[in-house]
């Protein structure tokens, strides 16, 4: 029988960490690495450059927000 391919987000996190911790980590990883649209220019290159600092390299728009996610509805200036 063939082995099941594991998720890259949880690679190296075996049984010793527990199911709840792995589920939480997987959710944070997926949230952090999803594609985001820049609130200023609309490009899909909006990404995190440091914890809580988000930047669009296309238009140089920077914003300080959450560590793992940016809520673009709160960015209405």
N, CA, C and O of each residue as an XYZ file, in Angstrom:
308
protein
N       0.841     -1.173      0.000
C       0.000      0.000      0.000
C       0.893      1.245      0.000
O       1.897      1.291      0.710
N       0.533      2.226     -0.777
C       1.325      3.449     -0.895
C       1.098      4.356      0.307
O       0.021      4.372      0.903
N       2.141      5.112      0.650
C       2.022      6.052      1.762
C       1.302      7.313      1.303
O       1.431      7.733      0.153
N       0.562      7.896      2.194
C      -0.172      9.119      1.890
C       0.781     10.311      1.934
O       1.615     10.411      2.834
N       0.656     11.200      0.974
C       1.500     12.390      0.911
C       1.064     13.367      1.986
O      -0.123     13.682      2.067
N       1.983     13.863      2.821
C       1.664     14.787      3.900
C       1.650     16.226      3.430
O       2.144     16.556      2.352
N       1.079     17.064      4.255
C       1.021     18.486      3.954
C       2.378     19.135      4.200
O       3.074     18.766      5.146
N       2.760     20.089      3.368
C       4.033     20.768      3.561
C       3.990     21.697      4.763
O       5.032     22.005      5.341
N       2.789     22.153      5.151
C       2.670     23.050      6.294
C       3.022     22.345      7.594
O       3.519     22.978      8.525
N       2.776     21.067      7.670
C       2.990     20.327      8.912
C       4.177     19.383      8.833
O       4.280     18.450      9.629
N       5.066     19.611      7.893
C       6.211     18.728      7.737
C       7.103     18.827      8.969
O       7.494     19.920      9.378
N       7.416     17.702      9.542
C       8.264     17.664     10.718
C       7.514     17.759     12.026
O       8.124     17.673     13.091
N       6.199     17.934     11.973
C       5.398     17.997     13.192
C       4.659     16.676     13.346
O       3.539     16.512     12.862
N       5.291     15.760     14.012
C       4.742     14.416     14.139
C       3.761     14.295     15.294
O       3.148     15.270     15.729
N       3.636     13.083     15.767
C       2.666     12.750     16.804
C       2.974     13.444     18.123
O       2.063     13.706     18.908
N       4.225     13.741     18.376
C       4.609     14.271     19.687
C       4.036     15.653     19.990
O       4.012     16.058     21.152
N       3.578     16.383     18.984
C       3.037     17.714     19.228
C       1.546     17.704     19.551
O       1.054     18.679     20.120
N       0.815     16.662     19.218
C      -0.609     16.601     19.514
C      -1.453     17.155     18.381
O      -1.003     17.997     17.604
N      -2.680     16.673     18.299
C      -3.573     17.025     17.194
C      -4.001     18.487     17.245
O      -4.070     19.142     16.204
N      -4.290     19.011     18.433
C      -4.773     20.385     18.549
C      -3.712     21.382     18.123
O      -4.013     22.347     17.420
N      -2.485     21.163     18.538
C      -1.398     22.067     18.169
C      -1.155     22.022     16.670
O      -0.932     23.062     16.050
N      -1.193     20.836     16.079
C      -0.989     20.720     14.631
C      -2.108     21.392     13.860
O      -1.847     22.010     12.828
N      -3.340     21.292     14.322
C      -4.466     21.954     13.649
C      -4.336     23.470     13.717
O      -4.585     24.164     12.730
N      -3.945     23.984     14.884
C      -3.765     25.425     15.031
C      -2.636     25.927     14.136
O      -2.773     26.954     13.471
N      -1.530     25.204     14.122
C      -0.390     25.593     13.300
C      -0.756     25.574     11.818
O      -0.368     26.468     11.066
N      -1.501     24.556     11.402
C      -1.932     24.465     10.005
C      -2.810     25.634      9.603
O      -2.682     26.158      8.496
N      -3.703     26.049     10.498
C      -4.588     27.177     10.203
C      -3.794     28.477     10.087
O      -4.038     29.271      9.179
N      -2.853     28.697     10.995
C      -2.022     29.898     10.956
C      -1.159     29.907      9.702
O      -1.020     30.947      9.059
N      -0.580     28.769      9.344
C       0.282     28.669      8.169
C      -0.497     28.976      6.891
O      -0.024     29.726      6.038
N      -1.696     28.395      6.759
C      -2.509     28.652      5.572
C      -2.939     30.113      5.496
O      -2.956     30.696      4.412
N      -3.289     30.716      6.644
C      -3.689     32.120      6.673
C      -2.534     33.028      6.290
O      -2.719     33.994      5.549
N      -1.341     32.722      6.790
C      -0.176     33.557      6.549
C       0.303     33.498      5.103
O       0.794     34.497      4.579
N       0.168     32.339      4.447
C       0.722     32.167      3.112
C      -0.284     32.285      1.971
O       0.042     31.957      0.830
N      -1.510     32.752      2.261
C      -2.460     32.898      1.166
C      -2.192     34.188      0.398
O      -1.556     35.105      0.917
N      -2.674     34.254     -0.830
C      -2.487     35.428     -1.680
C      -3.401     36.547     -1.190
O      -4.558     36.315     -0.839
N      -2.863     37.757     -1.175
C      -3.640     38.908     -0.739
C      -3.576     40.010     -1.787
O      -2.593     40.148     -2.515
N      -4.636     40.781     -1.845
C      -4.731     41.893     -2.777
C      -4.365     43.182     -2.049
O      -4.819     43.426     -0.931
N      -3.548     43.995     -2.688
C      -3.120     45.278     -2.115
C      -4.317     46.227     -2.039
O      -5.029     46.399     -3.028
N      -4.547     46.849     -0.873
C      -5.674     47.776     -0.769
C      -5.461     49.071     -1.565
O      -6.425     49.779     -1.854
N      -4.226     49.381     -1.915
C      -3.935     50.610     -2.636
C      -4.022     50.440     -4.156
O      -4.755     51.168     -4.825
N      -3.257     49.461     -4.702
C      -3.210     49.325     -6.168
C      -3.971     48.109     -6.689
O      -4.245     48.030     -7.886
N      -4.317     47.165     -5.823
C      -5.104     46.014     -6.247
C      -4.304     44.831     -6.755
O      -4.899     43.853     -7.208
N      -2.972     44.876     -6.700
C      -2.179     43.744     -7.181
C      -2.193     42.612     -6.149
O      -2.506     42.835     -4.980
N      -1.856     41.411     -6.585
C      -1.859     40.248     -5.701
C      -0.498     39.999     -5.056
O      -0.216     38.871     -4.653
N       0.335     41.001     -4.950
C       1.677     40.843     -4.400
C       1.800     41.368     -2.976
O       2.917     41.521     -2.482
N       0.711     41.643     -2.315
C       0.719     42.167     -0.956
C       1.155     41.058     -0.006
O       0.508     40.013      0.058
N       2.249     41.271      0.736
C       2.768     40.214      1.596
C       3.379     40.796      2.860
O       3.587     42.004      2.971
N       3.659     39.920      3.802
C       4.233     40.307      5.082
C       5.745     40.374      4.968
O       6.368     39.438      4.465
N       6.344     41.460      5.424
C       7.802     41.569      5.399
C       8.396     41.362      6.782
O       9.573     41.021      6.901
N       7.607     41.561      7.825
C       8.004     41.294      9.205
C       6.719     41.071      9.999
O       5.619     41.242      9.473
N       6.860     40.696     11.238
C       5.683     40.434     12.058
C       4.865     41.710     12.225
O       5.308     42.653     12.882
N       3.688     41.741     11.640
C       2.799     42.890     11.741
C       3.036     43.978     10.723
O       2.326     44.983     10.746
N       4.008     43.829      9.819
C       4.277     44.830      8.788
C       4.023     44.204      7.426
O       4.631     43.193      7.075
N       3.123     44.807      6.663
C       2.715     44.291      5.362
C       3.059     45.313      4.296
O       2.915     46.515      4.519
N       3.518     44.842      3.128
C       3.967     45.752      2.077
C       3.605     45.213      0.703
O       3.589     44.006      0.465
N       3.315     46.145     -0.191
C       3.141     45.827     -1.605
C       4.404     46.291     -2.323
O       4.689     47.488     -2.343
N       5.172     45.365     -2.917
C       6.394     45.781     -3.605
C       6.128     46.556     -4.894
O       7.017     47.236     -5.407
N       4.927     46.454     -5.409
C       4.599     47.135     -6.659
C       4.406     48.638     -6.466
O       4.936     49.442     -7.232
N       3.642     49.010     -5.433
C       3.350     50.431     -5.222
C       3.977     50.995     -3.952
O       3.785     52.171     -3.642
N       4.721     50.180     -3.214
C       5.399     50.578     -1.968
C       4.433     51.007     -0.869
O       4.783     51.829     -0.023
N       3.241     50.466     -0.876
C       2.256     50.738      0.170
C       2.587     49.867      1.372
O       2.668     48.646      1.239
N       2.781     50.469      2.548
C       3.085     49.738      3.767
C       2.006     50.009      4.796
O       1.444     51.102      4.860
N       1.728     48.992      5.600
C       0.735     49.140      6.649
C       1.130     48.247      7.821
O       1.688     47.168      7.625
N       0.841     48.699      9.033
C       1.046     47.890     10.227
C      -0.309     47.313     10.613
O      -1.294     48.038     10.749
N      -0.339     45.988     10.787
C      -1.602     45.325     11.084
C      -1.322     44.074     11.888
O      -0.343     44.022     12.633
N      -2.160     43.072     11.749
C      -2.008     41.844     12.508
C      -0.764     41.061     12.124
O      -0.189     41.266     11.055
N      -0.358     40.165     13.005
C       0.855     39.394     12.776
C       0.663     38.338     11.692
O       1.596     38.063     10.938
N      -0.522     37.742     11.597
C      -0.737     36.655     10.661
C      -1.712     36.980      9.541
O      -1.776     36.249      8.552
N      -2.472     38.060      9.675
C      -3.477     38.379      8.669
C      -3.711     39.886      8.633
O      -3.505     40.587      9.624
N      -4.138     40.360      7.489
C      -4.489     41.764      7.326
C      -5.964     41.835      6.991
O      -6.425     41.187      6.051
N      -6.694     42.607      7.744
C      -8.106     42.823      7.448
C      -8.203     44.100      6.629
O      -8.108     45.200      7.174
N      -8.394     43.957      5.313
C      -8.379     45.129      4.424
C      -9.567     46.063      4.641
O      -9.512     47.222      4.230
N     -10.624     45.594      5.268
C     -11.763     46.466      5.514
C     -11.439     47.522      6.574
O     -12.037     48.598      6.586
N     -10.486     47.211      7.465
C     -10.098     48.165      8.489
C      -9.074     49.182      7.970
O      -8.731     50.125      8.683
N      -8.586     49.001      6.744
C      -7.558     49.869      6.192
C      -8.122     51.064      5.428
O      -7.368     51.773      4.761
N      -9.418     51.301      5.510
C     -10.018     52.440      4.821
C      -9.536     53.731      5.449
O      -9.864     54.037      6.596
N      -8.766     54.478      4.700
C      -8.191     55.727      5.245
C      -8.941     56.914      4.695
O      -8.619     58.056      5.025
